[in-house]
Structures are given as C-alpha cells and as structure tokens.
C-alpha cells in the first residue's frame, strides 16, 4: 500500500498532467534504450545487444544484458518521471505542502 504524503496531484491537475506523463514515459523509454545500447557496446565491444532466443550468445550474456537493461530502464524512467512531474508542478503552480515551501 502506497503511503500518501499529501503531495499527489488531484482533480484537474491530474488530468492536465496526463499528456505530459505519456510524453515523458515515451521520452524515458527512448532515452533508456539509447543509454543501454551505449553501455552495452562499451562493455561487450559488440554493436547489438543479445536477444533472449538467439543461440549466438551464452545464457550468462543474455541474463546479464537483461539485468543491465532493466536497471538502466528503471533508473532513467524514474528520473524522467520525477523531474517531469516537478516541471509540470512548477508550470501548474500546484500548491506545495508547508514543509516544502520556501521560508519568507
């Protein structure tokens, strides 16, 4: 069960964020794919990543690539979503909890 901190978008703000969230998700996925490709090329000195059903790679290589790909994807997608939400929040000027408001 997710803990609510009062910082979630509600109502109209949630509806307004929806198209941005979709765009950020696609951007995060594309960026993660590119970053993983670069990392894999440097680690393996090969142009292509191992495909799960390919006999050209060992099981160890395929599992290592899948693990690395999942970690890179998770990290980048989360970062893009978080910073995207922060930017949209600033744009929408959504009220922040008192603990996060700058001191006057």
Backbone as ProteinMPNN parsed JSONL, in Angstrom:
{"seq_chain_A": "XXXXXXXXXXXXXXXXXXXXXXXXXXXXXXXXXXXXXXXXXXXXXXXXXXXXXXXXXXXXXXXXXXXXXXXXXXXXXXXXXXXXXXXXXXXXXXXXXXXXXXXX", "coords_chain_A": {"N_chain_A": [[0.837, -1.174, 0.0], [0.618, 2.148, -0.91], [2.149, 4.944, 0.559], [0.676, 7.98, 1.318], [1.598, 11.318, 0.94], [0.384, 13.721, 0.79], [1.177, 15.112, -1.38], [0.343, 14.442, -3.847], [-1.015, 14.734, -7.152], [-4.251, 15.997, -7.829], [-7.612, 15.891, -9.091], [-8.179, 18.341, -11.489], [-5.49, 18.972, -11.973], [-4.31, 16.472, -12.157], [-5.528, 15.506, -14.464], [-4.572, 17.397, -16.293], [-1.881, 16.738, -16.244], [-1.719, 14.273, -17.502], [-1.25, 14.102, -20.472], [1.379, 15.061, -20.483], [2.632, 13.17, -18.879], [2.426, 10.864, -20.471], [4.009, 11.638, -22.652], [6.469, 12.038, -21.311], [6.909, 9.423, -20.465], [7.304, 8.067, -22.906], [9.55, 9.436, -23.847], [11.369, 8.808, -21.802], [11.575, 6.013, -22.149], [12.706, 5.834, -24.741], [15.123, 7.214, -24.336], [16.285, 5.58, -22.376], [16.662, 3.206, -23.837], [18.584, 4.042, -25.689], [20.733, 4.782, -23.986], [21.256, 2.319, -22.734], [22.092, 0.861, -24.993], [24.505, 2.177, -25.624], [25.999, 1.709, -23.289], [26.097, -1.102, -23.326], [27.544, -1.588, -25.694], [30.039, -0.551, -24.987], [30.754, -2.243, -22.884], [30.681, -4.849, -23.972], [31.847, -4.7, -26.463], [30.457, -5.108, -28.794], [28.095, -4.509, -31.443], [25.355, -5.065, -31.292], [22.764, -5.865, -28.948], [22.342, -8.827, -26.941], [19.839, -11.1, -27.952], [17.086, -12.699, -26.373], [16.329, -15.256, -27.41], [18.33, -15.993, -29.088], [20.917, -18.074, -30.353], [23.445, -17.218, -30.524], [24.599, -16.098, -28.325], [25.699, -16.662, -24.956], [23.853, -18.027, -22.166], [24.5, -16.69, -19.866], [25.419, -14.179, -20.847], [23.045, -13.186, -21.997], [21.343, -13.035, -19.768], [22.771, -11.229, -18.173], [22.729, -8.959, -19.814], [19.95, -8.483, -19.842], [19.488, -7.909, -17.152], [21.054, -5.595, -16.782], [19.804, -3.937, -18.647], [17.225, -3.7, -17.529], [17.844, -2.373, -15.121], [18.96, 0.054, -16.06], [16.793, 1.048, -17.533], [14.826, 1.303, -15.504], [16.044, 3.198, -13.797], [16.388, 5.491, -15.493], [13.774, 5.964, -16.454], [12.416, 6.486, -14.059], [13.802, 8.79, -13.2], [13.21, 10.589, -15.324], [10.403, 10.68, -15.087], [10.119, 11.741, -12.461], [11.493, 14.271, -12.572], [10.083, 15.362, -14.666], [7.508, 15.534, -13.539], [8.055, 17.387, -11.511], [8.658, 19.651, -13.046], [6.209, 20.054, -14.383], [4.586, 20.505, -12.194], [5.637, 22.94, -11.272], [4.982, 24.485, -13.47], [2.174, 24.317, -13.446], [1.826, 25.462, -11.058], [1.125, 24.129, -8.716], [-0.043, 23.822, -5.392], [2.281, 23.455, -2.728], [3.167, 21.279, 0.008], [3.342, 22.637, 3.346], [5.795, 22.076, 4.544], [7.564, 22.062, 2.432], [7.582, 24.567, 1.369], [9.268, 27.594, 0.513], [11.032, 29.531, 2.957], [9.83, 32.634, 4.135]], "CA_chain_A": [[0.0, 0.0, 0.0], [1.435, 3.349, -1.049], [1.997, 5.973, 1.585], [0.329, 9.273, 0.733], [2.224, 12.401, 1.679], [-0.313, 14.962, 0.512], [1.86, 15.768, -2.477], [-0.151, 13.855, -5.085], [-1.887, 15.575, -7.959], [-5.655, 15.619, -7.73], [-8.568, 16.58, -9.935], [-7.805, 18.953, -12.758], [-4.038, 18.882, -12.151], [-4.022, 15.112, -12.611], [-5.974, 15.449, -15.854], [-3.647, 18.215, -17.079], [-0.575, 16.07, -16.297], [-1.82, 13.039, -18.291], [-0.493, 14.124, -21.733], [2.798, 15.214, -20.178], [3.086, 11.872, -18.371], [2.579, 9.968, -21.62], [5.188, 12.094, -23.401], [7.65, 11.748, -20.503], [7.11, 7.979, -20.495], [7.898, 7.7, -24.195], [10.896, 10.007, -23.859], [12.188, 7.991, -20.893], [11.828, 4.722, -22.78], [13.662, 6.028, -25.842], [16.408, 7.572, -23.753], [16.822, 4.392, -21.707], [17.135, 2.301, -24.882], [19.842, 4.576, -26.235], [21.776, 4.687, -22.962], [21.61, 0.918, -22.595], [22.872, 0.481, -26.17], [25.866, 2.717, -25.48], [26.663, 0.974, -22.201], [26.359, -2.477, -23.764], [28.633, -1.552, -26.689], [31.315, -0.35, -24.286], [31.077, -3.412, -22.064], [30.836, -6.09, -24.73], [32.529, -4.416, -27.732], [29.595, -5.596, -29.878], [27.132, -3.491, -31.851], [23.982, -5.432, -30.955], [22.535, -6.5, -27.647], [21.902, -10.21, -27.101], [18.409, -11.376, -27.953], [16.848, -13.844, -25.484], [16.179, -16.547, -28.095], [19.444, -16.179, -30.005], [21.946, -19.053, -29.974], [24.746, -16.574, -30.708], [25.084, -15.622, -27.031], [25.527, -17.594, -23.84], [22.775, -17.682, -21.24], [25.057, -15.697, -18.95], [25.404, -12.879, -21.525], [21.658, -12.763, -22.167], [20.819, -12.638, -18.457], [23.478, -10.021, -17.771], [22.182, -7.863, -20.614], [18.587, -8.206, -19.377], [19.597, -7.264, -15.835], [21.557, -4.248, -17.007], [18.771, -3.189, -19.35], [16.184, -3.386, -16.555], [18.345, -1.359, -14.184], [19.082, 1.327, -16.786], [15.439, 1.5, -17.85], [14.185, 1.741, -14.263], [16.681, 4.431, -13.332], [16.115, 6.62, -16.378], [12.334, 6.227, -16.466], [12.076, 7.126, -12.791], [14.354, 10.152, -13.207], [12.435, 11.4, -16.262], [9.084, 10.887, -14.492], [10.226, 12.638, -11.296], [11.808, 15.633, -12.987], [8.954, 15.823, -15.47], [6.445, 15.924, -12.613], [8.464, 18.632, -10.857], [8.494, 20.728, -14.011], [4.784, 20.289, -14.598], [4.099, 21.114, -10.953], [6.019, 24.354, -11.291], [4.19, 25.118, -14.526], [0.792, 24.411, -12.981], [1.868, 26.156, -9.772], [0.373, 23.342, -7.738], [0.387, 24.155, -4.034], [3.18, 22.507, -2.09], [2.961, 21.171, 1.453], [4.01, 23.689, 4.112], [7.179, 21.678, 4.824], [8.385, 22.261, 1.241], [7.507, 25.965, 0.926], [10.437, 28.383, 0.926], [10.806, 30.44, 4.083], [9.664, 34.038, 3.687]], "C_chain_A": [[0.885, 1.241, 0.0], [1.11, 4.348, 0.051], [1.718, 7.303, 0.899], [0.915, 10.367, 1.596], [1.555, 13.748, 1.423], [0.266, 15.724, -0.661], [1.382, 15.255, -3.832], [-1.004, 14.871, -5.842], [-3.316, 15.083, -7.814], [-6.445, 16.392, -8.764], [-8.032, 17.059, -11.263], [-6.307, 18.862, -13.024], [-3.645, 17.499, -12.667], [-4.399, 14.952, -14.084], [-5.019, 16.238, -16.76], [-2.291, 17.531, -17.235], [-0.569, 14.879, -17.252], [-1.052, 13.101, -19.615], [1.01, 14.289, -21.512], [3.382, 13.882, -19.699], [3.314, 10.878, -19.495], [3.834, 10.343, -22.408], [6.469, 11.79, -22.633], [7.95, 10.254, -20.491], [7.766, 7.52, -21.784], [9.332, 8.208, -24.288], [11.843, 9.18, -22.983], [12.537, 6.65, -21.492], [12.847, 4.816, -23.905], [15.06, 6.337, -25.318], [17.068, 6.364, -23.088], [17.366, 3.388, -22.724], [18.462, 2.747, -25.462], [20.993, 4.428, -25.237], [22.216, 3.242, -22.78], [22.453, 0.455, -23.774], [24.312, 0.945, -26.08], [26.64, 1.946, -24.414], [27.032, -0.437, -22.66], [27.508, -2.53, -24.772], [29.986, -1.402, -26.009], [31.726, -1.567, -23.472], [31.427, -4.636, -22.894], [31.636, -5.928, -26.023], [31.79, -5.031, -28.908], [28.566, -4.525, -30.189], [25.706, -3.789, -31.402], [23.909, -6.061, -29.575], [22.052, -7.931, -27.866], [20.378, -10.34, -27.036], [18.157, -12.652, -27.142], [16.806, -15.205, -26.179], [17.325, -16.849, -29.059], [20.44, -17.203, -29.458], [23.35, -18.46, -30.09], [25.378, -16.121, -29.391], [24.854, -16.681, -25.957], [24.363, -17.123, -22.963], [23.248, -16.598, -20.277], [25.018, -14.301, -19.569], [23.98, -12.328, -21.649], [21.08, -12.278, -20.84], [21.492, -11.372, -17.936], [22.93, -8.804, -18.522], [20.777, -7.486, -20.144], [18.592, -7.498, -18.027], [20.036, -5.819, -15.978], [20.495, -3.377, -17.681], [17.643, -2.787, -18.392], [16.604, -2.297, -15.583], [18.434, 0.007, -14.851], [17.698, 1.892, -17.072], [14.749, 2.047, -16.602], [14.734, 3.062, -13.766], [16.284, 5.631, -14.185], [14.63, 6.967, -16.4], [11.905, 6.935, -15.188], [12.58, 8.57, -12.754], [13.548, 11.064, -14.126], [11.05, 11.688, -15.69], [9.142, 11.891, -13.34], [10.493, 14.079, -11.719], [10.726, 16.212, -13.886], [7.813, 16.303, -14.592], [6.798, 17.233, -11.912], [8.288, 19.821, -11.79], [7.035, 21.065, -14.254], [4.173, 20.942, -13.372], [4.425, 22.604, -10.907], [5.181, 25.121, -12.314], [2.75, 25.332, -14.068], [0.679, 25.202, -11.687], [0.992, 25.457, -8.747], [0.865, 23.69, -6.346], [1.26, 23.048, -3.45], [2.852, 22.417, -0.61], [3.792, 22.236, 2.183], [5.47, 23.346, 4.373], [8.107, 21.922, 3.64], [8.355, 23.698, 0.728], [8.749, 26.711, 1.382], [10.072, 29.325, 2.07], [10.744, 31.878, 3.578], [10.612, 34.965, 4.391]], "O_chain_A": [[1.795, 1.363, 0.82], [-0.048, 4.559, 0.412], [2.451, 7.703, -0.006], [0.762, 10.364, 2.817], [2.091, 14.792, 1.793], [-0.117, 16.868, -0.908], [1.961, 15.603, -4.861], [-1.628, 15.749, -5.246], [-3.555, 13.882, -7.69], [-5.997, 17.428, -9.254], [-7.502, 16.282, -12.057], [-5.891, 18.695, -14.171], [-2.756, 17.372, -13.509], [-3.666, 14.332, -14.854], [-4.697, 15.795, -17.863], [-1.618, 17.721, -18.248], [0.489, 14.511, -17.763], [-0.249, 12.203, -19.867], [1.818, 13.732, -22.255], [4.496, 13.517, -20.075], [4.291, 10.129, -19.475], [4.622, 9.476, -22.785], [7.451, 11.337, -23.222], [9.115, 9.856, -20.505], [8.673, 6.688, -21.766], [10.222, 7.495, -24.751], [12.974, 8.891, -23.375], [13.671, 6.189, -21.363], [13.744, 3.979, -24.012], [16.053, 5.789, -25.798], [18.274, 6.157, -23.225], [18.416, 2.786, -22.498], [19.355, 1.933, -25.698], [22.09, 4.001, -25.6], [23.411, 2.964, -22.683], [23.43, -0.27, -23.583], [25.234, 0.202, -26.417], [27.797, 1.579, -24.619], [28.143, -0.907, -22.414], [28.35, -3.425, -24.705], [30.962, -2.042, -26.401], [32.911, -1.886, -23.379], [32.356, -5.374, -22.565], [32.058, -6.922, -26.614], [32.403, -5.429, -29.898], [28.201, -3.73, -29.322], [24.929, -2.866, -31.158], [24.852, -6.697, -29.103], [21.414, -8.214, -28.879], [19.727, -9.757, -26.17], [18.947, -13.593, -27.223], [17.21, -16.207, -25.588], [17.29, -17.854, -29.768], [20.765, -17.203, -28.27], [24.334, -19.134, -29.785], [26.565, -15.797, -29.352], [23.929, -17.488, -26.048], [23.953, -15.964, -23.022], [22.487, -15.699, -19.918], [24.631, -13.342, -18.903], [23.748, -11.14, -21.428], [20.413, -11.245, -20.785], [20.836, -10.533, -17.318], [22.697, -7.751, -17.928], [20.448, -6.303, -20.059], [17.791, -6.593, -17.79], [19.455, -4.923, -15.366], [20.317, -2.214, -17.319], [17.162, -1.655, -18.443], [15.82, -1.406, -15.258], [18.025, 1.01, -14.266], [17.458, 3.083, -16.876], [14.158, 3.126, -16.637], [13.977, 3.944, -13.36], [15.89, 6.67, -13.655], [14.27, 8.144, -16.369], [11.117, 7.88, -15.233], [11.857, 9.469, -12.323], [13.233, 12.193, -13.751], [10.565, 12.814, -15.792], [8.305, 12.79, -13.257], [9.805, 14.999, -11.278], [10.48, 17.418, -13.868], [7.216, 17.347, -14.854], [5.935, 18.094, -11.737], [7.821, 20.88, -11.371], [6.669, 22.238, -14.323], [3.334, 21.835, -13.494], [3.581, 23.423, -10.545], [4.733, 26.241, -12.065], [2.178, 26.401, -14.278], [-0.418, 25.57, -11.267], [0.228, 26.086, -8.014], [2.069, 23.839, -6.137], [1.005, 21.861, -3.655], [2.32, 23.364, -0.031], [4.825, 22.676, 1.679], [6.308, 24.247, 4.42], [9.322, 21.984, 3.822], [9.035, 24.016, -0.248], [9.235, 26.5, 2.493], [8.958, 29.843, 2.14], [11.513, 32.278, 2.704], [10.603, 36.169, 4.132]]}, "name": "protein", "num_of_chains": 1, "seq": "XXXXXXXXXXXXXXXXXXXXXXXXXXXXXXXXXXXXXXXXXXXXXXXXXXXXXXXXXXXXXXXXXXXXXXXXXXXXXXXXXXXXXXXXXXXXXXXXXXXXXXXX"}
